[in-house]
Amino acid sequence: MPLRAILDGFDIQAFNYHESDWDKLKKSYKNRSLKVVYCGRSTIPKKIKLGTQYFAHAKRGDCSTAIEIADHIKFKTSIAESVAAQGLEVFTEYPGAAPDGQKWGGMCMKGNAKLAIEIQWSNQTLDEFLRRMERYKRSGVRCLWLFRLRGNRNYKASDFIESRFGCAHVSTSQ
């Protein structure tokens, strides 16, 4: 569920819209050009039950963007709003690529500094984590990982993957 789209040739973010403006967009989008950033296909402005605004493909197809659960999109929106409030430019669904062509998406920038924020809600192997971190390193992008903790367990620092790339770890409980 993307937060970013192209409206009449301009880059827009769902979280930048006040609720009343979002409602106006929902009424007028059929008479405008509203496209998904990744694939260029038509999109629809929607809102999940949690109140989070997002874009959905107008028709199902072969787009490679992953489907995100409501909690993930809500958290992604909160992070994007918080980072933007700190003066960084936020580009959700940013079409980034490492020099070897491996793709990644989402970035914050301030001046020449680039930061990706990974919200990892599902389980991930150490190999996949290291592969993704190496991709960011090759791209010249620092990365902050936000993990979802599960259960009533008490966690300690040694329970988390420590990256040789200087990765910061922030966790959330659910």
C-alpha positions in Angstrom: 0.0 0.0 0.0 2.0 3.0 -1.2 1.9 6.4 0.5 3.3 8.1 -2.5 1.9 8.7 -6.0 2.1 11.0 -9.0 -0.8 13.4 -9.4 -1.0 15.3 -12.7 2.8 15.0 -13.0 3.5 16.0 -9.4 4.9 13.9 -6.6 2.5 13.6 -3.6 2.5 11.8 -0.3 -0.8 10.7 1.3 0.3 11.7 4.8 0.7 15.3 3.7 -3.1 15.6 3.0 -5.5 17.0 5.6 -8.5 14.7 5.9 -10.8 17.2 4.0 -8.3 17.5 1.2 -8.0 13.7 1.0 -11.8 13.5 0.7 -11.7 16.1 -2.2 -9.0 14.0 -3.9 -11.1 10.9 -3.5 -14.0 12.7 -5.3 -11.8 14.1 -8.1 -9.1 11.5 -8.9 -11.1 9.9 -11.8 -10.8 13.1 -13.7 -7.1 13.5 -13.1 -3.9 11.5 -13.7 -3.1 9.6 -10.5 -0.3 7.0 -10.8 1.7 4.6 -8.6 5.3 5.7 -8.4 6.8 2.3 -8.9 4.9 1.0 -11.9 3.1 4.0 -13.4 -0.3 2.2 -13.2 -3.5 4.0 -12.1 -4.1 4.3 -8.4 -7.0 5.1 -6.1 -6.8 7.2 -2.9 -8.1 5.1 0.1 -8.2 5.0 3.8 -7.8 2.0 6.1 -9.9 1.4 9.2 -7.2 2.9 11.4 -7.7 6.2 9.5 -4.4 6.0 7.5 -4.6 7.4 4.0 -2.8 5.4 1.2 -2.9 4.6 -2.5 -4.1 1.3 -4.0 -3.8 0.0 -7.5 -7.0 0.7 -9.5 -6.7 -2.8 -11.0 -4.8 -5.9 -9.8 -1.9 -6.8 -12.0 1.7 -7.8 -12.0 3.1 -4.9 -10.0 6.0 -6.0 -7.7 5.1 -3.8 -4.8 4.4 -5.9 -1.7 1.1 -5.7 0.1 1.4 -4.3 3.6 -0.8 -5.0 6.6 -2.7 -2.1 8.2 -0.4 -1.9 11.2 2.6 -1.6 9.0 1.1 1.2 6.8 0.0 3.1 9.9 3.5 2.8 11.4 5.1 3.8 8.1 2.9 6.9 8.0 3.7 7.8 11.6 7.5 7.5 10.9 7.2 9.5 7.7 5.3 12.3 9.4 7.8 12.4 12.3 10.8 12.4 10.1 9.3 15.2 7.9 8.6 17.2 11.0 12.3 17.1 11.8 13.1 18.9 8.5 14.1 15.9 6.4 12.7 15.3 2.9 10.7 12.1 2.9 10.3 9.9 -0.1 8.3 6.8 0.6 8.5 4.2 -2.2 11.6 5.9 -3.4 12.9 4.0 -6.5 16.4 3.6 -5.3 19.0 1.1 -6.7 22.5 0.0 -5.8 25.2 0.3 -8.4 24.6 -3.3 -9.4 20.9 -2.6 -10.1 19.5 -4.2 -6.9 16.4 -2.1 -6.0 15.2 -0.7 -2.7 12.6 1.8 -1.8 12.0 4.6 0.7 14.5 7.3 1.7 14.9 10.4 3.8 17.4 13.1 2.9 18.8 16.2 4.4 21.5 17.9 2.3 23.8 15.1 1.1 22.9 12.7 3.9 20.6 9.8 2.9 18.8 7.5 5.3 16.5 4.5 4.7 14.2 3.4 7.5 13.3 -0.2 7.3 10.1 -1.3 9.2 10.6 -5.0 9.6 7.3 -6.5 10.8 7.8 -10.1 9.6 10.6 -12.5 10.4 13.8 -12.1 8.5 16.9 -14.3 8.3 20.3 -13.0 9.2 21.5 -13.6 5.6 18.6 -11.4 4.2 19.3 -8.7 6.8 23.0 -8.6 5.8 22.2 -8.7 2.1 19.9 -5.7 2.5 22.4 -3.8 4.6 25.2 -4.4 2.0 22.8 -3.1 -0.7 22.3 0.1 1.2 26.0 0.4 1.9 26.8 0.1 -1.8 24.2 2.8 -2.5 25.7 5.3 0.0 22.6 5.2 2.2 22.6 4.7 6.0 19.8 2.5 7.4 17.7 2.5 10.6 15.9 -0.7 11.3 12.6 -0.8 13.3 11.7 -4.3 14.4 8.4 -5.6 15.9 9.0 -7.5 19.1 6.6 -10.4 19.9 5.4 -11.9 23.1 5.8 -10.9 26.7 9.5 -11.8 26.7 12.1 -9.5 28.2 14.7 -8.6 25.5 18.3 -7.7 25.9 20.8 -6.1 23.5 22.4 -9.5 22.7 19.1 -10.7 21.3 19.4 -8.4 18.3 21.5 -8.7 15.1 24.4 -6.4 15.3 25.5 -5.2 11.9 29.1 -4.7 10.9 27.7 -1.6 9.1 26.9 0.4 12.2 23.2 -0.2 12.1 21.1 1.4 14.8 18.3 -0.8 16.2 15.0 0.6 17.6 12.3 -1.8 18.6 8.6 -1.6 19.1 6.4 -3.9 21.3 3.1 -5.3 20.3 
